């Protein structure tokens, strides 16, 4: 009896797993309509070092092996760390994008550190970054306090030739869709990194009631953080799981529109795969064991989106 029950459970698990994976696979294969890309369209996939336990060389080697064109990392002001980073990037023939931020709660101090970091990134003698992605300002700063960062990055992009984007991120100036629209309407040169998973959490929805605002802002996007969010958080446990099909479809629909704009204009598109480690990744109680493999999920997202958007 026990053997029969065990065999039944094992067989049921196999059949169920196979049938549940099918909808997610079909999403990547069937739903994006190809648009003929104008000359100049280029698609670059970047990998995050967030959660990677190893050296810079090991990280770059792993990213290159998986097929990434580049990496996205935080800028460091330590010369020895800069050399280690750029030696690894050069060795493995990777592009690089940098994260830049200020962290102080005082707006003037925040702006001063932000400028210092951005100036150093744009002046570094090792390698010109493909872009700079900014965790900009604070959600509690005034409009004018946050706007000074936009004004500075706009001028810096023009003087350096390096594209500089502001990320749609909780706790930062672009923390909500309607707030970001206000910035976009008043700042014609504002360009965005779209991490729309944050807005799903902030607005506790898949944003169906803000379609006009979202469509308006998608035209400002030059870089995507391809994490899947949901109404109760910025990261699903595993985008391959069938229970997240609606969330995956919603994100693909947003990203599809961005890619369509880029193809029609013949412009470069960069995508970072940014599923994170604990505590972004849910864990089992007491052990804090991650419920899924962060690296494998990011590689899955890269392959899914490359097939869809190449």
Buried (B, 14 or more C-beta within 10 A) or exposed (E): EEEEEEEEEEEEEEEEEEEBEEEBEEBBEEEBEEBEBEEEBEBBBBBBBBBBEEEBBEBBBBBBEBEBBBBBBEBBEEEEEBEBBBBBBEEBEBBBBBBBBBEEEEBEEBBEBBBEBBBBBBEBEEEEBBBBBBBBBBBEBEEEBBBBBBEBBBEBBEEBEBBBBBBBBBEBBBBBBEBBBEBBEEBEEBBBBBBBBBBBBBBEBBBEEBEEBBEBBBEBBBBBBBBBBBEEBBBBBBBBBBEBBEBBBBBBEBBBBBBBBBBEEEBBBBBBBBBBBEEBBBBEEEEEEBEBEBBEBBBBBBBBBBEBBE
